[in-house]
Amino acid sequence: MRALIQRVTEASVTVDGAVIGEIGPGLLILVCAMEGDDAGKSATLAAKISKLRIFKDDAGKMNRSLADTGGAALIVSQFTLAADTSRGNRPGFSQAAKPDQGRALYQQFVQDMGALGIPTATGSFGADMAVRLTNDGPVTIWLDL
């Protein structure tokens, strides 16, 4: 699985003019299931993200995790993280999981994050979404498992 995480002070997702998910301080997680991924990779990714020490401690150093801070996660499916731009100028997405598998793994990832005690909000799989965020730092990290 692939994820692009951004530390945020707030973030939201809007579909058809209605806000369907929003958080305060925490992480915006753009996630993509790749061909061959399974529930084990979802659990591993969730555990890794929940423990990443990318939030400031009292001394101002990145030394606290999402779990430590009590922050939330806004989780948005994003198959374009699978883009292959090695040939020409039009990205290919053949490395992304097929839609049914992608949806199942996205939902599994949301469940895995929640099971770790992380408050979650979500986008809508396959929808045309508008994502709004206020980057904190900015801190943006790419994870590829």
C-alpha positions as CSV (number, residue, x, y, z in Angstrom):
1,M,0.0,0.0,0.0
2,R,1.0,3.6,-0.5
3,A,0.2,6.6,1.5
4,L,1.0,10.3,1.5
5,I,0.5,11.8,4.9
6,Q,0.4,15.4,5.8
7,R,0.5,16.8,9.3
8,V,-2.4,19.3,9.5
9,T,-4.1,21.7,11.9
10,E,-7.4,20.9,10.1
11,A,-8.7,19.2,7.0
12,S,-12.0,18.3,5.4
13,V,-13.5,16.5,2.4
14,T,-16.4,17.8,0.4
15,V,-18.5,15.8,-2.1
16,D,-21.3,17.5,-4.1
17,G,-21.1,20.6,-1.9
18,A,-21.5,18.8,1.4
19,V,-18.7,18.2,3.9
20,I,-18.6,14.5,4.5
21,G,-15.4,14.3,6.7
22,E,-13.4,16.7,8.7
23,I,-10.8,16.7,11.5
24,G,-8.9,19.2,13.6
25,P,-5.2,18.6,14.4
26,G,-3.8,15.3,13.1
27,L,-3.0,13.7,9.7
28,L,-4.5,13.8,6.3
29,I,-3.8,10.4,4.9
30,L,-4.1,9.9,1.1
31,V,-4.0,6.1,0.6
32,C,-3.8,3.8,-2.4
33,A,-4.1,0.0,-2.5
34,M,-1.7,-1.5,-5.0
35,E,-2.0,-4.7,-7.0
36,G,-1.1,-7.6,-4.7
37,D,-1.8,-5.8,-1.4
38,D,-3.7,-7.5,1.3
39,A,-5.1,-6.9,4.8
40,G,-1.7,-7.6,6.4
41,K,-0.2,-4.6,4.5
42,S,-3.1,-2.5,5.6
43,A,-2.5,-3.3,9.3
44,T,1.2,-2.7,8.9
45,L,0.7,0.6,7.3
46,A,-1.8,1.7,9.9
47,A,0.5,0.7,12.7
48,K,3.4,2.6,11.1
49,I,1.5,5.8,10.6
50,S,0.0,5.8,14.1
51,K,3.5,5.5,15.6
52,L,5.4,7.9,13.3
53,R,7.0,10.6,15.5
54,I,6.2,13.6,13.5
55,F,4.5,15.9,16.0
56,K,6.3,18.4,18.2
57,D,7.1,17.7,21.8
58,D,7.4,20.4,24.5
59,A,10.9,21.2,23.3
60,G,9.7,21.7,19.7
61,K,11.3,18.5,18.3
62,M,9.4,16.0,16.2
63,N,9.1,13.3,18.9
64,R,5.5,12.5,19.3
65,S,3.2,10.3,17.3
66,L,-0.4,10.6,16.3
67,A,-1.3,8.1,19.0
68,D,0.6,10.2,21.6
69,T,-1.1,13.5,20.6
70,G,-4.7,12.2,20.5
71,G,-4.9,13.6,17.0
72,A,-7.3,12.4,14.3
73,A,-6.9,11.0,10.8
74,L,-8.8,12.1,7.7
75,I,-8.4,9.1,5.3
76,V,-9.0,9.7,1.6
77,S,-8.7,7.1,-1.1
78,Q,-6.4,8.2,-3.9
79,F,-5.6,5.7,-6.7
80,T,-3.5,8.3,-8.5
81,L,-0.7,7.6,-6.0
82,A,-0.1,4.5,-8.2
83,A,0.7,6.7,-11.2
84,D,3.5,5.4,-13.4
85,T,5.0,8.2,-15.4
86,S,8.0,6.2,-16.8
87,R,6.7,6.1,-20.3
88,G,5.5,9.4,-21.9
89,N,3.5,12.1,-20.4
90,R,0.2,10.4,-19.6
91,P,0.3,8.5,-16.2
92,G,-0.7,4.9,-16.2
93,F,-2.5,3.3,-13.2
94,S,-2.1,-0.4,-13.9
95,Q,-0.3,-0.9,-10.6
96,A,-3.3,0.2,-8.5
97,A,-5.5,-2.5,-7.1
98,K,-8.8,-3.1,-9.1
99,P,-11.7,-1.0,-7.8
100,D,-13.4,-3.8,-5.7
101,Q,-10.1,-4.8,-4.0
102,G,-9.1,-1.1,-3.6
103,R,-12.4,-0.3,-1.9
104,A,-12.1,-3.3,0.5
105,L,-8.5,-2.4,1.4
106,Y,-9.4,1.3,1.9
107,Q,-12.2,0.3,4.3
108,Q,-9.9,-2.2,6.0
109,F,-7.3,0.6,6.5
110,V,-9.9,2.9,8.0
111,Q,-10.9,0.1,10.4
112,D,-7.2,-0.7,11.2
113,M,-6.6,3.0,12.1
114,G,-9.7,3.1,14.3
115,A,-8.7,-0.2,16.0
116,L,-5.5,1.6,17.1
117,G,-7.6,4.2,18.9
118,I,-7.1,6.9,16.2
119,P,-10.3,8.9,15.7
120,T,-11.0,8.8,11.9
121,A,-13.0,10.6,9.3
122,T,-13.1,9.6,5.6
123,G,-13.7,10.7,2.1
124,S,-15.9,8.7,-0.2
125,F,-14.2,5.9,-2.3
126,G,-14.4,6.7,-6.0
127,A,-16.1,10.0,-5.6
128,D,-15.0,13.3,-7.0
129,M,-13.8,15.0,-3.8
130,A,-12.6,18.4,-2.8
131,V,-10.0,18.1,-0.1
132,R,-9.1,21.2,2.0
133,L,-6.3,21.3,4.5
134,T,-4.0,23.5,6.4
135,N,-0.6,22.0,6.4
136,D,1.3,22.1,9.7
137,G,5.0,22.6,9.2
138,P,4.6,21.7,6.4
139,V,5.3,18.0,7.2
140,T,4.6,15.7,4.2
141,I,5.8,12.1,4.2
142,W,5.5,9.3,1.5
143,L,5.2,5.7,2.7
144,D,5.4,2.8,0.3
145,L,5.0,-0.7,1.8
